[in-house]
Amino acid sequence: MRTHLRFPRAILLILLAATPLAADYKQAVAYYMQGRYDKAIQELKPDLDSNPDWEFGHRLVGLSYLNLKNNALAIASLSQAVKLKSTSFSTYYGLAQAYFNMQKYENAIQSLDQGEPFISKEKEPDKERYRFHHLQGSAHYRLEQWPEALNDLTAAIRISGNEWTDYSQLGVAYFHLNRFDEAIQALKPGEAINSEFLGKCYFKKGVESLSAKQYDQALDNLRKARDSAPKDGYIYYNMAEAYLFQKNYVEAEKALKQALEILPKSAEVHQRLGLVYEKQKKWDLALASYQKANEIAPSPALKDVISRVNEEKKQK
């Protein structure tokens, strides 16, 4: 899943508010605001060479490299700003985003944690707090640290509930924590990742209901799972199980035939279809299904079933 990360040029207005600038440096800032990041770097380099302890210069060069998608050089410049004890959250956020882009998610989290104390000093702290939780939640998500991802993404949504990736990642985190109802609530239909996990959530709930012998509820959940993931043969197989326990053999047969279209080499599905045919006294079809199951996965138990059905057939 891609996360939508932003580092807008307008953030420079916040950076510059607390930064004394000589006239020469204003040209570099102007280039940055115009999106001419190469020019901004060229303008700043001579001054940085003569004044290597200039924190703001390293910060602006690092953010320029970040916008140029040169994450390695962005990390080098922004790390230097951190060493110079930068008190701007943008330094740490930019560094975290560069690490995130390079899939160094633990480094991203560490950078955000370093920068968190400076959020309250920003001109729009709520906006920066959202960006903190959004990016950190995404990093925890990529590391499959589900409880931590859940905490950050919940905090991000509480501040601003406009980003669909926050909901999607939150839903997946809930799914992995077996909190299926909350996952369903977070996963909004329309995105492929949401449809996939909505199907998985309803499937899990359906299987739980099936185990609890709540067959109507199982079928309701499994139908919803089918709507989200219509090519999952195991959904149809479990629907057939619910119908079978309800002694609705006609619907069980239909569901198993749908499962076979997707899982034609599943011995388990062929065997279950054999049982459904047997319950309906369709002896030839039952034998054919059992024999197919035994061809795929031979077993003494299946051989015994085939012998028994043959006897039943002779007696009828």
N, C-alpha and C positions, 0 to 999 in steps of 0.2 A: 504494500500500500504506500502510495506517495503521500507525504504530508505537505501541506501548503505553507511554506515558510516565507516570511516577508521581512525585508530590511529596507524600508522606504527612505528615499533621499530626505524627506521632510524631517527625519530624525536629527539632521544636522542643525536645524534651528534650535533644538534642545541642547545639542552639544556646544554650540557656539555661545549660548547665553551666559555660560560661566567661564568662557575661554577668552582671555585678552588676545586680540589679533592685531598685528601690524598690517599696514596696507598691503605688503607683499603677500601675506598669507591669505588675504581676502580673495586674491585671484585664484588660489588653489581651491578655496571653498566654492567660489563661483563655478569653476570647472566641475567640481563634484556635483553641485546642484543641477548643472546642465547635463549630467550623465557622461561627461568627458573624463572618465576616470584615469585614462592614461596620461592626459594632460595634467590632472591634479597631482599624480605621482611625480611627474617630471618637475613640476613647480616646487614640490616639497623636498625632493631628494637633496639638492645642494645645501639647504638649511639643516637637514637632518645629518648630513655628513659633517657639518661644522658644529652641530649641537646635538650629539647623540642622546642626550638626556631629555630631549623635548618630547614629553609624553603625548601631547596633542598631535604632533606631527606623525608619530608612529601610529596613533589611533586612526587618523584620517587616511594614511597610506594603507593601513590594514583593511579598513572598510572599502577603500577603492579596489584593492585586490579582490576582496570578497565579491563585489559587484561584477568584477571581470571574470568571476568563477575560477580564479587562481587561488584555490583554498590553501595550498602549502605556503605561499608567500603571505597570504592573509594571516595565517597562524603565526608565522615568524614575526610579523610587524605587531600584531595585537598582543602576542606573548611579551614582546618588549615593552609595550605600554603597561601591561600588568606588572612587570618587574619594576617599572617606574611608579608603582602604586597609584595607578589610575583610579579615580573615584567616579567614573562615568559608567553606568550600567551598560551603555552601548558597547564599550570595550569588551566586556565579558560575554554579552549576548552575541556580538559579532564573532568572537573567538569560538563560542559554543556552536554557532551555526556552521562555521568552517569545519570544525571537527565532525559535526553531524553529517555534512555533505561528504566527508571522507569515510563515513561509517565508523568513526571512532566515538561511539556513543557514550562510553564511560567518561572519556575526556570532556565531552560536551556537558554531561551532568556536573562534573567537577567544576568546569568554568562557570556554569550558571550558579552553582552554590557559592562560588567566590564572589559573584556579582550581586547576589540577592540583597545584601545589606545596603546597596546603593539605590535600590529601586525607589525607596521613599523620598529620595532627594530629587527625583526626576520631575519635570514639569507636569507630566501626565502619569502619575504612578499606577493608576488602575490599568492603563493601556500597557505599560511595561510589565505589570504583574501578570496580565493575561499572556503576553508573549513569553514570559518566563515559564509559566505552567504549560503552555501549549508545546513549546519546544522540549521541555524536560519530560513531559508526558509522552511525547513522540519517541524520545530517546529510550525511556523505560520500556515502551511498547516494542521497539526494535530488539531490545535485550530480553524480551519476554518476561520482564519483571512486572507481573500483572497487578499485584496490590499497589505498587508504587505508581504505575501508569494510571490506575483507576483514581488514585488520590489526586494526581496532578490534572488529569483530564476533567475530573469533576470540578476542581477549582477553576479551571479555564472556562468551562461552560457556565459556571456561576457568575463569572465576570462578564462574559460575552458569549451568548449562545448562537452565534451566527456562522460558525465554521463547521461544515459537515464532517470533516475528518476527525474532529474532536469526538463527535457522536459515534462515528464508525469505530474508531479505535477504542472508545469506552465500551461499546457493545461487545467487541471481541474480547476485551479484558474481562468483562462480566462472564462471557461464555467460558473462558478458561478457568474461571473461579467457580464454575457450576452454578452461577446465579442467572438462570435462563430467563426468568420473567423480566429481570432488570435489563438483560441483554436485548430482549425483544423490544422493550420500550425505547432503548437507545438507538437501535439499528433502524434507520429510516429507509423505506423501500426506494429503489431507483438506482442504486449503485451495485455493481457486480459483487463487491466484497460483502455488502449488506445482505444481498439475496442469498449468497453462500452461507453466511452465518445465521441468518434467519432460518434457513432450512435446517441447519444443524441444531439450532435451539429447539425448534418444534419437534425434530426427530428425537432428541434426548427426552423431551417432555412426553412424547408419545410412548417411547419405550418404558419410561418410568410408570406411566399410567397402565401400560400393558402388564408390567410386573405386579402392579397393585390390583390387577383384575378389574380395572375401570375401563371397560372396552369401548363404550361410547366416547369417553373423554380421550382415550388413546386414538380412536379414529379421527376425532376432530383435530387433534394436534398433528397427526400424520398427514391428513389432507392438506393442512397448512404447510407442512414441510414439503409435500409434493408440489404445491403451488410455487414455492421458492426454488426447489431443486427437482424439476420433473424428470431428470435423467439419472436419478439415484435409485438403483434397483432395490436397495435394502429398505427403502421406504415402502415400496409396494409389497415386499416380503412381509414386513411387520404389519402392514394393513391386512394382509391375508391371515396373519396369525390372529388378529382381533376378530375378523369375520369367522374364522374357524372356531374360536371359542364361543362365539355367538351362534354357532351351527348354521351360519349363513354361507352354505357351501358354494352357491352360485357366485356370490361376490368374491369369495375367497379364490375361486378358480380364475375369475377375471383378473384379480390383483396379481396372482402368481404368473399368469400368462404375460402380464405387463412386465413383471420382474424378469422373466426369461428373455424378453426382447432385449433387455439391457445386460443380463447376466446369463447368457446361453450356456456357459460351461460351469455353472454352479450346481454341484451335486445336491447341495442342501435345498435349493429351490425345486429341482426335479423331484427330489424325495417328498417334499411337502406337497407338491402337486399330485404325486401319486396317492398320498393319503387323502387328499380332497376328492380325487376320483373314486377312491375306495369307499369313502363315506357316502358317495352318491351311487355306489354299486356299478360304476363304469369300469368293469374288470379289465377289459383290454387296454383302455387308456391308463389305468392304474399300473398295470404290468409294464407297459411301455415306459412310463415315467420312472418307475423303480429300476427298471433295467438300464435306462439311460444314466441314472444316478450311480448305479453300480459300475457302469463302464468308466465313468469319470473318476470315481473314488471307491474302488471295490472294498467291501467289508463283509464279515460274516453275518452281521445283523441284517444287511440288505438282502443277502442271499436267503436268509430265513424268511424275510418279509415276502420275497418273490415266491418262495415255495408255498407260503401260507395263502397268498392271493390266488395262486394256481389251484390250490385245493378248493378255495371258496368258489372259484369260477366253475369248477367241475360239478359242484353240488347244486349250482343254480340252474 
